[in-house]
Amino acid sequence: VEPNEVIFSGHSKGAYVALVAAGSSNINLVKPKSLVLFNPAGYDRELVSQIPFDTAITVTYSDKDTVINESLIREIYDSLRVTYKQLITLQSYDNLDADHFFPLSKSFFFGGKNGVS
């Protein structure tokens, strides 16, 4: 595997696991070049501080998420000491709530209802 092509990704607790794996030196894995984290449900402060600075990280949050608080997402994002990071907030429409599972729902994420995505 080419190290510059490895991406760790996850949703909710899976995003937590991706953060743990990216920052852990005890796991015999190739280190990811980037992470894509959908509504992460926590993090380990010590392990996040060990993620290499050149790791590109995208964090998403859904504005109507009733499972994960926005304050946790902001805390995770602020704790990332990497050069390249972005926070994307998925915004609800009047008839379409961006909830905790919104990024996983193909019918919503790719096309939406009545052409709204």
N, C-alpha and C positions, 0 to 999 in steps of 0.2 A: 504494500500500500504506500502510495506517495504521501508523505506527511502533509504536504501543502494542499491535499485534496480531502482531508478528513474533517467531517462535520459531526458534532454531537448535537442532538436535538431531542426535545421532549416536551410533553404537556403536563402541567400540574406537578404531581410527584415525579413524573418522568423527567421534567425539567430540573427538579432538585437532584436527581440521580446524575444527569448530564453535568451539572455544576460540580458535584462531588468528584466524578470521574475526571473532569478537566483539571481540577486542582490537586488531586491526590498523587503523591509520589510513591505510594505503596502499591498502586495497581500497575501491573505490567501491560500497559496499553500504549499505543502510539498516542501522542498528544494531539488534540484537535487544532486545526488552524482557525476554526470558527465554531460558534455555538448559536443555535436558534432556539430560543426558550419561549414557549407559549404559556402564559399565565402561571409562572413558577410558584409552587406551593412551599417555598422555604429555601434556605441555603445554610451552609456552614461557613461562618465568618472566616475562620482560619484557612479553610481550603480555598475559598474564593480569593483570598489574598495571595495564593500560590499559583493562580492561573497566569501563564506567561503574558507579558505586556503586549505582545504582538498578536494575541488572539482577538479576532473580530467577533463581537457579541451583539446579537439582536435579541431584545426582550419585547414581548408583546403583552398588552393588557387590554381586556375588554371592559368598556366603561359601565356595563350593567352586571359585572361579575358579582354574584352573591356568595361565592365560595372563598375567593381570595380578596383581601383588602388592598386597595390601591396603595396604602401606606407601606405594605410589605413589598410591593413591586418597586416603589421608589427607593426603599431601603436597599433592596438587592441591587438595583441599578446604580445607586450612589456608591455602593461598596466595591463595584467593579473597577479595579485599578488597571484598566487596559487602555491602549491608545485609541482603538476603534470600537465604539459602542453606539448603539442607537436604541431608543425606546419608542415603540409604535403603539399608540392607543387606538384600538378598534372602536369606532363610534357608532352608537345605535341610530337607527332611523325611527321615525314615528311609529311604524308598524313592524319594526325588526329590532329586537333587543340583542345587543352583543353580550351574551352571557358567558359563563365559564367555558362552555363547550363550543362557542361560536367558531373559533379557528379550526375546529375539527370537522365541522359540518359541511360537507361538500356542497350541499344544496344552497347553503347560505354563503359560504366563502367564495365559491366559484359561480357567480351568477345571481344568487339571491332569489328573493321572491319578486316576481313581476319585473325581472331585469335589474333589480337593485343588488349591488354587491359592495 
